[in-house]
Structures are given as structure tokens and as C-alpha cells.
Amino acid sequence: MKIYPVILIFIILPLILNAAEPDYYSPENMLSFADHLYDDEDYLRAAEEYKRYIFLSTDDKNNILYKIGLCYRLASKNDLAVEYFRKTADNTTNDRLKHAAVYQTAYTYFLAEEYDKSITIIDNLDVKEKNWFYTLKSLNYLHQRKWYKARDILDQIKNLDERLIYIIPELKAKSTAGINMKRKKPILAALFSAVLPGSGKIYCGEIVDGLYSFAVVGLSGLLAWDGFRKNDVNSIQGWIFGSLSVVFYSGNIYGSALSARVYNYSKENDIINSIPKLPEFLP
């Protein structure tokens, strides 16, 4: 009779252990694991777990569709991100979530440097509170170097959200910097180099290149003159170096105009690269 307790232990203990073991394949645990992967910035694996959760769960899935869109956006899978944000916007009846999904669609296009698509989405949106959308629209214009349009949009933003209150003045400063930037004029740079070879490049801040252009054009011209001086129009040296001098002189003019454009582009890039990032939009 004394062996009964031992037998009971062997019978009951496995039942207790099995009852305590978590169901790793339950929708709740899948969702918890997906959230864990998301927090660990393992976005692609998190997206797959969220998809498995959607397949097995009977709950409202629109928030999860939105989360999958975020996973793909953060993993730079822009096409997939747009797909899931659009699914969210099309399926949900929650206005806040719908606006968040539309915003993320526009933001994803912005990150993909498809600025016109981003702006079109914002322009077609009918919402009362547009501060976030106007801010994103101004960013699109800043990255397109449309400084005046960016400033005009920023001036329309009133009653700032507390998460935007610090970024708006910075964006206004960037648009003002773009407007007031001292640009080099390509025509003026070309004219300078036409009068004095290399001076257009010096005007654009390229002193070494300017001196090099002056030396090359000057030396080839001098050698051509020397050849014609010695042998008149029959000088092979004169014709060779004369032709080279014309090529170098023309290239010096074109290169100076190009240098002005490169200078302006580089200075504008400095402004764009210093633009702060938007805080994350929360539905």
C-alpha cells in the first residue's frame, strides 16, 4: 500500500508540468514574441510573426497591419511598407488609425525620396488637424530645394503639437537659410573665365583648379604663338597647340559655369543634411 503515493506522483506530476508549460503557438504568445522582436529592432522577423498572428487570431487586425507596415518601413522595405499602410487605411474604421496609416504612407514615400507622391497624398487628405502633414509636406519641399514653398507651408502651422514644438523653428531656419544662401552665378563664373582663364573657378572657391586652368590655357596659347611666330601658318606646332588652347579655353569656360552649379548644390546639400528628423507619429 505504501507504493501508492509514489505511483500517484508519477501519474500526477507530468499532468502538472504539461499544464504549466506555455502554449508557444497560441496567438497571444505569437504577438508577444513579435513585439519582442520589434523592440529588438529585428523588424523583418517581427513582420513575419505579426503575419502569423493575423492568420490565427480572430481579434481586430488593423493595428497589426499598421505594425507590419512600420516593420517594413523601419527595415527600408518601402514598397511593402506602403502596401500594409494602405491595407490599414482601407480596412479600419478608426479615424485616428486611418490618418496615421495615410501619414505613414506619405512618410514612406518621403523616405524613398519620392517627394511628389508624398505631397500628393497629403494634398488629397481631408483632416481637421494637419500639423503633422504640413510638417511632412515642408520636409518634402526642403529636400526638393523649394525653400519658399517650405517656408509658406511652415507659416500655416498653428497650435503646435508638443512633439513638433521644437522642430518647426528649426525647419523654418533651414528654409530661411536656403532662401538667403549666397549662390554663385554660373553665367558670371563663365564670363570671368572667358576674360581671364581660371578666374571663374577661383570665384567658386576652387583656387588650385583655377590656377591650373590659367597655366594650361596660357601655356598652350604661348606655345601656339611661338610656333606661328617661327613658321607662320605652316607651323605644325602652332596648329597643334592652337587647337589645344581653344579646347582648353572652351573647357575652362564650361567648367567654371559647372563649378558654380556644383558649389550651389553642395551648399544646399549642407542645409538639407542638417535638417532634423521628425519624431515618430503615434496613432
N, C-alpha and C positions, 0 to 999 in steps of 0.2 A: 504493500500500500504506500510505502514511502517514496516509491519512484514516480507516483502520480504528479507531484509538484514539478518534478524535472521534466516530465513529458509535456505538461501544460506550458512550461516556459518555452520549450522548443516549438510548440504549436502557436502560442500567442505572440512571441517576440517577433517573428517575421511579419505577422499581420500589423504589428505596431510600427515596425520600421517601414513597411510599404506604405502605410497610411501617412507617415511623416515625410516621405520622400516627395519633393515638389514635382509638379507636372510641368516639365520644361517646355512642353509643346502646347500648353494652354495659351489662348490669345493674350491673356494678361501678362504672362511671363515673356512672351514674344515682344510685346510692347515695351515692357521694362528693359529687355535686352537691347531693343532698338534704341531706346532713349539713352542707354548706357553707351552704346557705340557712337551716337550723335554727340554726346558730351565729351567723348574721347576724340572727336573730330575724325572718326572713321566713317566718313559720310556715305561712301558707296555701299559698304556693308550695311550701314544703318538703313539706307533706302530699301535694300532687299528685304530686311527684316520687317520694315513697315509694310511692304507689299504683302508679305506672308500674313501679317496681322490682318490686313484688309480682307484677304481671301477667307480667313477663318472666323472673323468677328462679325457679329450682327449689329454692332453699335454704329452710330453716325460716323462715317468715314471721311468726311470732308476736311476735318482738321488734320487727319493723317495724310491725305492727298497734298495738303499745303506743306506739311512737314517733309514729304518726299521731294516736293519742289525745292524747298530750302536745301535739302541734302545735295541735290544735283547742282543748284546754284553755287553752293559753297565748294563743291568739287569741280567747278568750272565746266560742268556739262550743261551748257546754256540751252541747247535745243530741248533736252529732256526737262530741264527746269521750267521752261516756258510751257511745255506740254502739260505738266502737272499743275502749274498755276492756273492755266486755262481750264483744266478739268475742275479745279476747285471753284473758280468763279462761275462756271456754268452750272454746277450741281448744287451749291449751297444756297440756302435761303437766309442765311445770316448776313446782313448788310455789312457788318464790320469785317467779317472774314472775306466777303466778296471784294471789298475795297482793298483789303490787304493783299489778296491774290492778284488783283489788277495792278496794284502798285509794284509788287514783286516782278510781275511780267515786264513792266516798263523798266524797272531797275535792272533786270537781267539783260534786256536789250542794251541798256546803257553800259553795263559791264562788258558786253560783247562789242562795244563801240559801234552799235547800230543806232546812232543817235536820232535819226529821223523817225524810225519806228517807235522809239521810246516816246518822243514828243507827240506823235500821232495818237498813241494810246492815252496819254494824259489829256490831250485836247478833246478827245471823244468821251471823256469821263464826266458824268453828271453827279457831282457830290457837293455838299454844302461846305465841308471843311477841306480846303485844297492846299493847306500849307505844306504838307509833305510832298504833294505832287508838284506844286510850284517850285519847291526847293530842288527836286529832282530835275524838273524842266530847266532850271537855271544852270544846273551842272552840265546838262547836255549842251546848252548854248556855250558855256565856258570851254568845254572840250572841243567845240566846233570853232572856237575863237570868235564867236559872235558876242563881243563884250557888251555892246549897247543893249542887245536883246536880253542878255543875262541880267543886267542891272535893272531893266524895266520890269522883269518878272519879280525880282527880289523886292523891288519897291512896292509890289502889290501884296506882299505877305504881311498880315496883321495878326495880332493876338497869338504870339508865338507859343508853340508847344515848348515845354521846359527842356526837352531834349534838342530842340532846334535853336534855343535862345542864344547859344554861344557860336553856332556855326554860321548863322545868317550874316552877322557883321563881318566874319572872315571872308565869306563868299562875295559880299559887296566890295570888300577891299581888293579881292582878286580881279573883279570886273573893272574896278576903277584903275587898277594897275595896268590892265590890258588896254584900256582906253587911253591912258596917259603915257604909255610906253613910248620912248623916243625911238622911232624907227628910222632905219637907213633907207634912202630912196634909191631904187635900182637905176633910174634914169640919171640921177646925179652922180652915182658911182661910175656909170658908163661914161658920162661926159668928162669926169675928172681924168679917167684913164685914156680917153681919146686925146685930151690935151697933153697930159704927162703920163706915159705908161706906168702902171703900178700904183698911181696915186689913188685910184678908186678902191683898191684893196686896202691901202693904208687907211682910207676914210672908214672902211668897215672893220678896222681893228686888226687886219692881217698884215702886220708890218713886214715880216720876213718875206711873205709871198709877194708883197708889193715891191720890195727891193729886188727880189729875184726877177719879177716881170720886167722891171725897169732895166736890169742888167741884160736880160736875154734879148729884149727888143732893141735896146741900144747897141749891143754888141753885134747882133746880126745886121742891123742897119749900117753900122760903121764898116763892117766887112764888105757889105754890098757897095757902099760908096767908094771904098778903097779899090775894089775890083773895077768899077766903072771908070774911076779916075785914071787907072793904069791902062785899060784896054778899051775904053769907051763901050759901045753897045755890044761889042764882040766878047765881052768878059764873061766867061763861064762862072767864075767866082761871083761876079756881080749879080747874075741872074739867079744863081742858086741861093745866095744869102739874101738877095732882094725878095725872092719868093718866100723864104723862111721868115723874113722880117714882117711881111704882110700877114702871114698866117699867125705869127706870134702876136702881132699888134691887134689883129681882129679877135684872137682868143683872149687877149688881155682885156679888151673892152667887154666881151660877153662874160668872161669870168668875174669881172668886177660887179656887173649887174647881178649875177648869180650869187656872189658873196653877200650882197645886200639882202637878198631874199633869205639866204641861209642864216644870216645874222638875226633878222627879224623872227624867223621861225624858231631859232634857238632860244631867243629871249622870251618868246611866248610860251615855249615848252617849259622854261623855268617857272613861269607863273602857274601853268597847268599842273606841273609835277608837285607843286606846293599846296594844291587845293586839298583841304581836309576831307576825310571820308565821312559819309553820312552815318549817323548812328543807326542801329538796326530798328526797322519798323516793326511794331508789335501789334497783332490783330486784337 
